[in-house]
Structures are given as C-alpha cells and as structure tokens.
C-alpha cells in the first residue's frame, strides 16, 4: 500500500481525492487541512507521498513544503491552479524540492477531478517511487540539525568521467525530452552551459500551456544562454534554448533563413505534449543524424525513447540521464533498455558531455 497524505483546506477536494485513491485500491490515505496539520501528520503517519495545495490558511503550501524538505524529505506532488500566479508558485515549489504537480481543475471540481483520476493516480504512484536527491536541501538540513548559522562545506558529487570524444562538425541541434522532475533538471543542465554554446537547444518539457512561459522566463534569468518559449516560428541560433509551448508540440522546420522551431497542434498519435518523439523525428527529417544530439532526462513513461533509439542507430549521439540522479527513471530508462543511449550520465555531467559532442 502507498501511504498518501492529502493536504488541502477544501473539505470537498479532500473528499474527492480520498475517493480517487480509495477507488484505485492501492493507497492508504490520511488528510490535513493546512500546513500545520500536515507537519504534525508527517511523523505520525510517515507518508510515502504528500499531495499539497498551494493556497491554504495558517501555513501555505510553499512554507509547508520548505519544512518538509528540510525536516523529513518526502516526495511531494503539488496541487496547483492553472493561473499565471499558480504557475509561478508551482515552479517555486519544484525548485524547493517538489517532485511533480497536478493542475487543479476549475469549474465543477467534482466532475473535473473524476476525469483527472487516472492522471492523479499515475502521478502519485510515480512520486511514491521517485528518487529524492541526497543533496537536496542538504545544507539547510545540516543547519537545522546543528542549529548553526553556517554549515560545513559540502563536496560536489562525482559523476562519470568525461571521455575524449570527437565533436560533430558544422551546424546542428540538440533536442531534449523531459517530464516529471524536469524544471530543476533543466536548470542544472542549462546553467552549466556557456553563452557561447555552439548549437541551439530545443526542449520538449511535458507541461500545461500556462506553465511553459513562466518556466522559460525563469530559466532565462538564471542561465548564460538565452531561453525562450516557442509561441511562433523562431529561427534557431547558437547559444539559445527553445522550450515548446505546453499542450502543443514543438517541431523543427526549415525556412529560407535557416532552421526554425515551431509550435504546432498536438497530434493524437503522440500521448504526451510537447512530444519528445515528434520533436526528434522532425529533426531527423531535416538533418543528418550526426548533426543531432538527443538528451532524455527524468520523466514518467517512454516519450522520446523510440525516436532517440532511431537517432542513435542512424549515427547520432544520445545522452540518457542516469538512474542515480533521475527523479523518475522512466523515459531515460526506456532509452537505455532499448540500447539507444550513446552515453548514460548523471545530471551534473550532462552539460559537460554536451560540450564534448558539439563543435
């Protein structure tokens, strides 16, 4: 049984989520009305997963999450509104250590939650098996335990050694697929790249449309490279990353001015959006495989694994995030299992590998 603590100030939402988990038959559920009650239940109930509302009285979701990650790190799935304010709060929650989020339905909540039940169950089930990085908020945890103003120095985790690899020659593109746990993973990878990075990077991050714009703006403010959301055809340039708009797909096309990234309507053939598989296939339609580097990072399911396996077999280079750092080793694990990964790297080493593979 998966022990889930549902934290929400709405009695109706608590009741509906409780019914969703009861119907699934694999959850033991306890409830809290706010962050204060949640922290009390954290030690008594010892949940495997916490679902956490953002807006609550007494102690809001972000404050509660901060305490959870420092005092008793536990996989947390945020229950967030689809508003712009909700998107900003969700991105902050993911930066604080939340594993995933579920978009809170508007309108007739009872009907919408019933429709979302399979997604809610799948995301909470995946979160129960998620891997929290041992370094997550470690400095804060040490400070709390020691009651000190400063923590001892913490060494950087050692990753796999970067081998000498002959980089590709000429113009190319990096294509990235990522889902659950993606925003912090993208932050780690993109922050480590210089503004002079040789190839453009096009990213399919599974997210609602109201979230990808704030994500791009957040990353742009943190990274040396420029990061933009793809809302209209935009020419690909070196030293830039392009995040596909949520609830649509992002593909690469060719114009007279060169390669462009475009947001196109989602296709039913691809179950996740923006689709990593569709992105990679669009790149393969235009460029030799050797001019493409594929990166598949943390996420549920298998999106991107099929197309990147083809890329690998055709002579392209592919990088799968290693199991040791992936929050959910679904997508990269599928690529590894299909023998489609040229390299398997822990998250902190992916940027270095990218630089070794590009001119």
N, C-alpha and C positions, 0 to 999 in steps of 0.2 A: 504493500500500500504506500502511496505517496502522500505525505503529510503536507497539506497546504493551509497556510494562514491567509484568510481573506480580510483585507483591511480597507474599509470604506465607510464613510459616515452615513450613506444612504441605506436604510433598512431594506428597501426594495432591491437595490443592487446586491446586497449581501444575500438576500433570499434567493434571487435569481441565479447568482453564481454558485450558491450552495446546491441548487437543484441541478445545474450543469454538471458539477463534479459528482453529485450523487448518481445521476443517470449514467455517467461514464463508468462507475463501478470500480474504480481503482484508486480512489482518493479518500483520505480521512481529513475532514475539514473542520477548522476552528475559525471563529470570527472575532474581529476587533473593530471598534467604531472610530478609532483615531490612532495617531502615532503613539500616544502614551500607553493605551491598552495593548498596542502591537508589541512594544518593547517589553511589557510585562509578560506577554504570552510567548515571547521569543525563547526564553529559557525554560519556562514551564512546559511548553508544547514541543519545542525543538523541531520546527517545521523543516521540510526538505525544500519548500518553495514558499515565498511570500508574494501575493498579489497586492499591489499597493496603489491606492488612489493618490492623486497629486493634491487636490484641494480638500482639506479637512480642517475642522476646528481643533483648538488646543495645540496640536503639533501637526504641521502639514507633512505631505509625503516626502518632500526633499529632505527636510530635517530628520524625519524618521529614518529614511534611507541612509543618511550620513551616519547616524548612530549604529544602525545595523552593520554597515560595512566596517566600522571600527570595533564594535563590541563583540559581535558574533557574525562574521561574514556568512551570508546565506544567499543563494540565488533569489533575485527579486525580479518580478515582472511588473512593470508599471502599467496602470490602467489610466490612459491619458486621453484627453479630449483632442479633437481634430482641428482645433483653432490654432492660430499662429502662436498665441500665448502658450497653448498646450504643447506645441512643437518645441518651443524654446525650453520649457520645463522638462520635457522628455529627453532632449539632448543633454541637458544638465544632469539628469538622472543617470543616463548612460555613462557620462563622464565620471560620476560619483561611484559607479560600480554596478548599476542595474544590468541584468543580463539581456532583457528584451522588454518590449512594450506591446500592449494591445490597445488599439484605437477604440475609445469609449463611444458607443453609438449615441446619436442624438434622437430626438423624436420619441416614438413609442419604445421605451427602453426594453420592455418585456419582449416585444416582438424581435427587436434587433439582437438582443443577447441570445435568444433562441437560435437565430440564424447564424450567429457567430460561434455557437457552441463547439463545432468541430475545430475551429481555429484556436479557441481558448484552450481546449483540452490539449491540442497538439503542442502549443507553445509552452504551457505549464509543464507538460510531460517532458519536453526537451529541456526546459530550465532545470528540472529535477536532476537531470544527468549532466548539466553544464559544469564546466570546469572554471572555478574562480582562480585567477592568477594568484600564486602565493605572495607575489609582491604587491598586490592590490592594497592600497592604503596602508602599507606596512609601516611606513614612518609614523603615520598618525596612530596606529595601534600601539607602537612602542612608546610613543609619547604618553598615550592614555595609561598604559600599564605602569610606566615609571613615574608618572606624574611630573615629568620634566619638560622644560621649555624646548629642549633640543634632543634629537635622537641621534644615536650613533650612526656613523656613515654606513650606508647600505651599498654593497657592491652590485654592479650590473650583472645580470645573469649571462653566463657564457653560452653562446649559440654554436651552431655548426660552423666549422671553418670555411671561409670563402675560398674556393679553388680558383686557380688562374684559368679563365675561360676566354676564348677569343670572342670579342663582341661582334654583334652584327654590323654590317656595313650599310651606310645610306639611311634614308628616311624610313621610319617605321612607326609602330604604335604599340602601346601597352594597353591591354584590355583586362579589366578587373571585375570579378564577380564576388559578392559578399552579401551576407544576410544577417542572421542573429549575431549580435555582438559586433556588428560591422563598424559603427561610427568610431568607437575607440580604436579599433584595429586600423581603420583608415587614417586616423590621426597619428598613430605611431608610425605607419609607413610613410605617409606624405611629409610629415615634419622632418624626417631624416633625409629627404631629397633636396638637393640644392636648386636654386632658381635657374641654374644652367642645365638642368637635366635635359638630355638630348631629344627625347621623344615625348609626344603628347600622351596623356593617360586618360582613357575613357572608362568610366565606372558604372556598373550596374549594381546598385545597392537596393535591396528589397525594402520599400518604404512607401507610405501614403504620399500623395502629391503635396500635401501641406507641410511635409517634413523635409523634403529634399532641398528646398530653397534655403531654409534656416541652416541645414547641415552644411551646404556649400558655403554659405557666408561665415559660419563658424570656422570651418577648416581654412578658408581663405585668410582669416585673421590670424591663424596660428602658424601657417606654413610659408616657406620662402617662395614656393611655386604658387601660381595663381590658380584658384579653384572657383569654378562657376557651375551653375545649374544649366542644363540644356533645355531651354524652352522654345528655341527656334534654331534653324540651321546655323552652326557656328564653325568657322574654319579652325581646324586643328593646328595648334602651334606648340613647339617645344617649350618645356618649362611650364606647361599648363595642365590641369586636371579638369575633366568634364564629368559631372555627376548627372546621370539620367534622371529626368523628372519622374516622380513616383506615379504609379498606376498607369504608366505608359511604358513603351520600350525605347531604348536608345540604340541606334544603329549608326554605322559609318557609311558614308556615301561619298561620291566624287563629284565635284563641281569644277568649272574652268579654273577657279582659284586654287584648287587642291582638294585635299580630303576635308570633309566636314562631319561633325556629329549632329544627328537629328533626333528629335523626339517624335515617335510615330505611335499610332494607336496600338494598344496591346492586342496580340493575337491569341485566340483560344488554344492554339497548338502548344503554347508555352504557358505552364501553370503559374509561374512566378513572374512578378514585374517590379522594376525593369528586369528583363530576362538576360541573364549572362550567356546562355546558349545562343540566343538570337544575336546578341552583340558580337560574339566571337565569330559566328558564321558570316555576319555581314563584313567583318574584317577580312576573312578568308576569301570572300568573293572578289575583293579588290587588290589584295596584296599577296605576294609570295609568303608562304608560312615562315620563312626565315626572317622576314621583316616584322614579325609579330611576336610579342612576349605576352603570355597569358598568366594571370595571377588569380588563384582561387583561395579565398580565405574563409574564416569562420561562418557557419550558417547551417540551418536545417535543410534536409532534402538533398537533391543531387543536381540542382541547376548549375550549368556550366561544365559539368564533368564530361558529358558526351562530346560537346564541341571542342573542349580543350584536349581531349584524348585524340580527336581527329587532328587538331593543330600539332600536337606532339608527333603523331605518326607521319605527318606531312613535312616534318623538318623544322617546325617551330620550337620555341623554348617555353616551357610551362613551369610555374612555381606553385606548389601546394603548401599552405600553412601547416606546420607540424601539429600533431595531436597534443603535444605538451603545452602549446600556447593557445590553441583554438578554444573558444568558449564552447562551441558545438562543432565537433569534427565530422559533420555530415557532408557538406559539399567538398571540402578538400579531401576527406577520407574516401569519397567515391572516386575522385580523380586518381588517388594513389592506388586504390584497389583495382582500377581499370588499367593500371600500368601506363597512365597518361601523364605522369608528373616527371619532368626532367630533373627537378630539384624539390626536396622537401625541407623547408626552412622554418625555424621558429620565427615568430612575428618580428622580433627586433632585428633579425638578419635579412628580412626580405628586401629592404631598400638597398642594402649593400649588394645583394645578388642582382637586383635590377640594374644597378650601375655597372656591374661587371658584364652584363649581357647587352648593353647598349653602347653606341659609339662614344 
